[in-house]
């Protein structure tokens, strides 16, 4: 793979965005590089292209594999492990959202359920506080339920739904 100026700009930006999303910069850069690569890359190629330590690449690839964003593959006649990213943008998005849900939304939902039960039992808790915790719990439960429904929709239907944009509101009664 050749690091053209546009590829380098994309990879660097993806790394910056990764840090804002709570991911290590190198992890995000490797995912971006593998996503753009027309063919799988081995670790040494990634080291050379990104100018990062081999150990950092190995650790980052393991992390990406644990998220389900990158998989190992092999090339006939070569004993090295090669790596490739999910190439379908929608599938990539689904995997990222599922990982975020598991790491962020689900623990928050569990905490809110516990807090709602506790605050409901507290005699001296302010009614406004009780209602706000209940509202947040309902919102997070609704968001989680929405995600579960959306994740089951085929990509072709989702793209049509997205293309509708605000026109979809005409189907919903006010």
NUFIKE-753902 format. One record per atom (N, C-alpha, C): residue in three letters; x, y, z. Coordinates in steps of 0.2 Angstrom, whole numbers, padded with zeros to 4 digits, always signed. Layout:
BEGIN
ALAXYZ;...
//
This chain:
BEGIN
UNK+0004-0006+0000;UNK+0000+0000+0000;UNK+0004+0006+0000;UNK+0002+0011-0004;UNK+0006+0017-0004;UNK+0002+0023+0000;UNK+0006+0026+0004;UNK+0004+0032+0008;UNK+0004+0038+0004;UNK-0001+0039+0000;UNK-0002+0045-0003;UNK-0004+0051+0002;UNK-0003+0057+0000;UNK-0005+0063+0004;UNK-0012+0062+0007;UNK-0017+0060+0002;UNK-0024+0059+0005;UNK-0025+0053+0010;UNK-0021+0048+0008;UNK-0022+0042+0013;UNK-0019+0044+0020;UNK-0013+0048+0020;UNK-0010+0050+0026;UNK-0014+0055+0030;UNK-0018+0059+0026;UNK-0022+0064+0029;UNK-0028+0060+0033;UNK-0031+0055+0029;UNK-0036+0051+0032;UNK-0034+0048+0038;UNK-0029+0044+0038;UNK-0026+0040+0043;UNK-0024+0044+0049;UNK-0021+0050+0048;UNK-0020+0055+0054;UNK-0026+0057+0057;UNK-0031+0059+0053;UNK-0037+0062+0055;UNK-0041+0057+0059;UNK-0041+0051+0057;UNK-0044+0045+0060;UNK-0041+0044+0067;UNK-0035+0044+0067;UNK-0031+0044+0074;UNK-0033+0049+0079;UNK-0034+0055+0076;UNK-0036+0061+0080;UNK-0043+0060+0083;UNK-0047+0058+0078;UNK-0054+0056+0080;UNK-0055+0050+0085;UNK-0050+0046+0084;UNK-0050+0040+0089;UNK-0049+0042+0096;UNK-0044+0047+0097;UNK-0043+0049+0104;UNK-0049+0053+0107;UNK-0053+0056+0103;UNK-0059+0060+0105;UNK-0064+0055+0107;UNK-0064+0049+0104;UNK-0069+0044+0105;UNK-0067+0039+0110;UNK-0061+0040+0113;UNK-0059+0036+0119;UNK-0054+0030+0117;UNK-0052+0030+0111;UNK-0048+0025+0108;UNK-0040+0028+0107;UNK-0036+0023+0108;UNK-0029+0025+0107;UNK-0028+0027+0100;UNK-0024+0032+0099;UNK-0022+0035+0092;UNK-0020+0030+0087;UNK-0015+0026+0089;UNK-0012+0021+0085;UNK-0017+0015+0083;UNK-0022+0013+0088;UNK-0027+0009+0086;UNK-0031+0011+0081;UNK-0033+0018+0081;UNK-0038+0021+0076;UNK-0034+0021+0069;UNK-0028+0023+0070;UNK-0024+0024+0063;UNK-0023+0017+0060;UNK-0022+0012+0064;UNK-0021+0005+0060;UNK-0028+0003+0057;UNK-0033+0004+0061;UNK-0040+0003+0058;UNK-0041+0007+0052;UNK-0039+0013+0052;UNK-0040+0017+0046;UNK-0036+0015+0040;UNK-0030+0013+0041;UNK-0025+0011+0036;UNK-0028+0004+0033;UNK-0030-0001+0038;UNK-0032-0007+0035;UNK-0039-0006+0031;UNK-0043-0002+0033;UNK-0049+0000+0030;UNK-0048+0002+0023;UNK-0043+0007+0022;UNK-0041+0009+0015;UNK-0037+0005+0011;UNK-0034+0000+0014;UNK-0029-0004+0010;UNK-0033-0009+0006;UNK-0031-0009-0001;UNK-0034-0013-0005;UNK-0033-0021-0004;UNK-0028-0022+0000;UNK-0026-0029+0002;UNK-0024-0030+0009;UNK-0024-0036+0012;UNK-0022-0036+0019;UNK-0015-0034+0020;UNK-0013-0032+0025;UNK-0006-0030+0027;UNK-0004-0034+0033;UNK+0003-0036+0033;UNK+0006-0039+0038;UNK+0009-0034+0043;UNK+0010-0036+0049;UNK+0012-0031+0054;UNK+0018-0027+0052;UNK+0023-0029+0049;UNK+0029-0026+0047;UNK+0027-0020+0042;UNK+0023-0021+0038;UNK+0020-0016+0033;UNK+0017-0010+0037;UNK+0013-0012+0042;UNK+0010-0007+0046;UNK+0015-0003+0050;UNK+0020-0006+0053;UNK+0025-0003+0056;UNK+0029+0002+0052;UNK+0030+0000+0046;UNK+0034+0004+0041;UNK+0029+0010+0039;UNK+0023+0009+0037;UNK+0019+0014+0035;UNK+0017+0019+0040;UNK+0016+0017+0046;UNK+0014+0022+0051;UNK+0020+0024+0056;UNK+0026+0021+0055;UNK+0032+0023+0059;UNK+0030+0023+0066;UNK+0028+0017+0068;UNK+0026+0016+0075;UNK+0030+0009+0077;UNK+0031+0008+0084;UNK+0034+0002+0086;UNK+0030-0004+0084;UNK+0034-0010+0083;UNK+0031-0016+0082;UNK+0027-0018+0088;UNK+0029-0017+0094;UNK+0025-0019+0099;UNK+0018-0015+0100;UNK+0018-0009+0098;UNK+0012-0005+0098;UNK+0008-0008+0092;UNK+0010-0010+0087;UNK+0006-0012+0081;UNK+0003-0019+0084;UNK+0007-0023+0087;UNK+0004-0030+0089;UNK-0001-0029+0094;UNK+0000-0024+0099;UNK-0005-0023+0104;UNK-0012-0020+0101;UNK-0011-0015+0097;UNK-0016-0012+0093;UNK-0020-0017+0089;UNK-0017-0021+0086;UNK-0021-0026+0081;UNK-0025-0031+0086;UNK-0022-0033+0091;UNK-0025-0037+0096;UNK-0032-0034+0099;UNK-0031-0027+0100;UNK-0037-0024+0102;UNK-0042-0023+0097;UNK-0040-0022+0091;UNK-0045-0021+0085;UNK-0048-0028+0084;UNK-0044-0033+0085;UNK-0047-0040+0084;UNK-0052-0041+0089;UNK-0051-0039+0095;UNK-0056-0041+0101;UNK-0062-0037+0100;UNK-0062-0031+0096;UNK-0068-0027+0095;UNK-0072-0030+0089;UNK-0068-0035+0085;UNK-0071-0037+0079;UNK-0071-0033+0073;UNK-0066-0028+0073;UNK-0065-0023+0068;UNK-0060-0026+0063;UNK-0055-0030+0065;UNK-0050-0032+0061;UNK-0050-0040+0062;UNK-0048-0043+0056;UNK-0047-0050+0057;UNK-0040-0052+0053;UNK-0038-0058+0056;UNK-0032-0061+0053;UNK-0033-0065+0047;UNK-0029-0065+0042;UNK-0029-0069+0036;UNK-0022-0071+0034;UNK-0022-0075+0029;UNK-0016-0078+0027;UNK-0015-0077+0019;UNK-0009-0077+0017;UNK-0008-0076+0010;UNK-0004-0083+0008;UNK-0006-0086+0003;UNK-0003-0092+0000;UNK+0004-0091-0001;UNK+0008-0095+0002;UNK+0016-0095+0001;UNK+0019-0091+0006;UNK+0016-0087+0011;UNK+0019-0083+0015;UNK+0016-0085+0022;UNK+0021-0086+0027;UNK+0019-0089+0034;UNK+0017-0083+0038;UNK+0018-0077+0036;UNK+0016-0071+0041;UNK+0008-0071+0041;UNK+0006-0068+0047;UNK-0001-0066+0048;UNK-0002-0059+0044;UNK-0007-0059+0041;UNK-0010-0053+0038;UNK-0016-0051+0041;UNK-0018-0044+0040;UNK-0023-0041+0044;UNK-0027-0037+0039;UNK-0034-0038+0040;UNK-0038-0033+0036;UNK-0044-0031+0040;UNK-0047-0025+0038;UNK-0052-0022+0042;UNK-0059-0024+0038;UNK-0064-0023+0042;UNK-0071-0024+0039;UNK-0071-0019+0033;UNK-0074-0020+0027;UNK-0074-0016+0022;UNK-0080-0012+0021;UNK-0086-0016+0023;UNK-0092-0013+0022;UNK-0093-0007+0027;UNK-0095-0001+0025;UNK-0095+0004+0030;UNK-0101+0003+0035;UNK-0106+0000+0033;UNK-0112-0001+0037;UNK-0110-0006+0042;UNK-0107-0011+0040;UNK-0105-0017+0045;UNK-0100-0014+0050;UNK-0095-0010+0048;UNK-0091-0006+0052;UNK-0094-0002+0057;UNK-0099+0002+0055;UNK-0103+0006+0059;UNK-0107+0002+0065;UNK-0110-0004+0062;UNK-0113-0008+0067;UNK-0109-0011+0072;UNK-0103-0013+0070;UNK-0098-0016+0075;UNK-0096-0011+0080;UNK-0094-0005+0078;UNK-0092+0000+0082;UNK-0098+0002+0087;UNK-0104+0003+0085;UNK-0109+0005+0089;UNK-0111-0001+0094;UNK-0110-0007+0092;UNK-0111-0013+0097;UNK-0106-0013+0102;UNK-0100-0012+0100;UNK-0095-0011+0105;UNK-0096-0005+0110;UNK-0098+0000+0108;UNK-0099+0006+0112;UNK-0105+0004+0117;UNK-0110+0001+0114;UNK-0116-0001+0118;UNK-0114-0005+0124;UNK-0110-0010+0122;UNK-0107-0015+0127;UNK-0103-0012+0133;UNK-0099-0007+0130;UNK-0094-0004+0135;UNK-0097+0002+0139;UNK-0102+0005+0136;UNK-0104+0012+0139;UNK-0111+0011+0141;UNK-0116+0010+0136;UNK-0123+0010+0137;UNK-0125+0005+0142;UNK-0123-0001+0141;UNK-0125-0007+0146;UNK-0123-0006+0153;UNK-0117-0004+0154;UNK-0116-0002+0161;UNK-0119+0004+0164;UNK-0121+0009+0160;UNK-0125+0014+0162;UNK-0132+0012+0164;UNK-0134+0008+0160;UNK-0141+0006+0161;UNK-0142+0002+0167;UNK-0137-0002+0169;UNK-0137-0006+0175;UNK-0136-0002+0181;UNK-0132+0003+0180;UNK-0131+0008+0186;UNK-0138+0012+0187;UNK-0141+0014+0182;UNK-0147+0018+0182;UNK-0153+0014+0185;UNK-0153+0008+0183;UNK-0158+0004+0186;UNK-0157+0003+0194;UNK-0151+0002+0196;UNK-0149+0002+0203;UNK-0151+0008+0206;UNK-0149+0014+0204;UNK-0150+0020+0207;UNK-0158+0022+0207;UNK-0161+0020+0202;UNK-0168+0021+0202;UNK-0172+0018+0207;UNK-0170+0011+0208;UNK-0173+0007+0214;UNK-0171+0010+0221;UNK-0164+0012+0221;UNK-0162+0015+0228;UNK-0165+0022+0229;UNK-0166+0026+0225;UNK-0168+0033+0226;UNK-0176+0032+0227;UNK-0179+0027+0224;UNK-0186+0027+0225;UNK-0188+0024+0232;UNK-0183+0021+0235;UNK-0184+0018+0242;UNK-0182+0023+0247;UNK-0178+0028+0245;UNK-0176+0033+0250;UNK-0181+0038+0252;UNK-0182+0039+0258;UNK-0188+0043+0261;UNK-0186+0051+0260;UNK-0180+0052+0261;UNK-0178+0059+0260;UNK-0175+0062+0253;UNK-0176+0058+0248;UNK-0174+0060+0242;UNK-0179+0065+0239;UNK-0177+0070+0236;UNK-0181+0075+0233;UNK-0185+0072+0227;UNK-0191+0073+0226;UNK-0195+0071+0221;UNK-0193+0073+0214;UNK-0190+0079+0213;UNK-0187+0081+0207;UNK-0181+0076+0205;UNK-0177+0075+0210;UNK-0171+0070+0209;UNK-0173+0063+0207;UNK-0179+0061+0210;UNK-0181+0054+0209;UNK-0184+0054+0201;UNK-0187+0060+0199;UNK-0190+0060+0193;UNK-0185+0060+0187;UNK-0179+0064+0189;UNK-0174+0065+0184;UNK-0170+0058+0183;UNK-0169+0055+0188;UNK-0166+0048+0188;UNK-0171+0043+0184;UNK-0177+0044+0185;UNK-0182+0040+0181;UNK-0182+0042+0174;UNK-0182+0048+0173;UNK-0182+0051+0166;UNK-0176+0048+0162;UNK-0170+0049+0165;UNK-0164+0046+0162;UNK-0164+0039+0161;UNK-0166+0035+0166;UNK-0167+0028+0165;UNK-0171+0026+0159;UNK-0177+0030+0158;UNK-0182+0028+0153;UNK-0179+0030+0146;UNK-0175+0036+0146;UNK-0171+0038+0140;UNK-0166+0033+0138;UNK-0162+0030+0142;UNK-0157+0025+0141;UNK-0160+0019+0139;UNK-0165+0017+0142;UNK-0169+0011+0140;UNK-0172+0011+0133;UNK-0174+0017+0132;UNK-0177+0018+0125;UNK-0172+0018+0120;UNK-0166+0021+0121;UNK-0161+0022+0116;UNK-0158+0014+0115;UNK-0157+0011+0120;UNK-0155+0004+0120;UNK-0160+0000+0116;UNK-0166+0000+0117;UNK-0171-0003+0113;UNK-0171-0001+0106;UNK-0170+0005+0105;UNK-0170+0008+0098;UNK-0164+0004+0094;UNK-0159+0004+0097;UNK-0153+0001+0094;UNK-0154-0006+0093;UNK-0157-0010+0097;UNK-0158-0017+0096;UNK-0162-0018+0090;UNK-0167-0013+0089;UNK-0172-0014+0083;UNK-0168-0012+0077;UNK-0164-0006+0077;UNK-0161-0004+0071;UNK-0156-0009+0069;UNK-0152-0012+0074;UNK-0147-0016+0072;UNK-0149-0022+0068;UNK-0155-0024+0068;UNK-0158-0030+0065;UNK-0160-0028+0058;UNK-0161-0022+0056;UNK-0163-0020+0050;UNK-0158-0021+0044;UNK-0159-0024+0039;UNK-0154-0025+0033;UNK-0152-0018+0031;UNK-0145-0018+0029;UNK-0142-0012+0026;UNK-0146-0009+0021;UNK-0148-0012+0016;UNK-0152-0009+0011;UNK-0158-0005+0013;UNK-0161-0008+0018;UNK-0167-0004+0021;UNK-0165+0002+0025;UNK-0159+0001+0028;UNK-0156+0007+0032;UNK-0154+0013+0028;UNK-0151+0011+0022;UNK-0149+0016+0017;UNK-0155+0020+0015;UNK-0160+0017+0013;UNK-0167+0020+0011;UNK-0170+0024+0016;UNK-0170+0022+0022;UNK-0172+0025+0028;UNK-0168+0032+0029;UNK-0162+0031+0028;UNK-0157+0037+0029;UNK-0159+0042+0024;UNK-0160+0040+0018;UNK-0161+0044+0012;UNK-0167+0048+0013;UNK-0172+0045+0017;UNK-0178+0049+0018;UNK-0177+0055+0022;UNK-0172+0055+0026;UNK-0171+0061+0031;UNK-0177+0063+0035;UNK-0178+0069+0035;UNK-0184+0072+0038;UNK-0191+0070+0036;UNK-0191+0068+0029;UNK-0197+0066+0026;UNK-0201+0060+0030;UNK-0197+0057+0034;UNK-0199+0051+0038;UNK-0204+0054+0043;UNK-0204+0060+0045;UNK-0208+0063+0051;UNK-0215+0063+0048;UNK-0216+0063+0042;UNK-0223+0063+0039;UNK-0227+0057+0041;UNK-0223+0051+0042;UNK-0226+0045+0043;UNK-0228+0045+0051;UNK-0225+0049+0055;UNK-0227+0049+0062;UNK-0232+0054+0064;UNK-0237+0052+0067;UNK-0243+0057+0069;UNK-0240+0062+0074;UNK-0242+0068+0074;UNK-0239+0073+0079;UNK-0244+0073+0085;
//
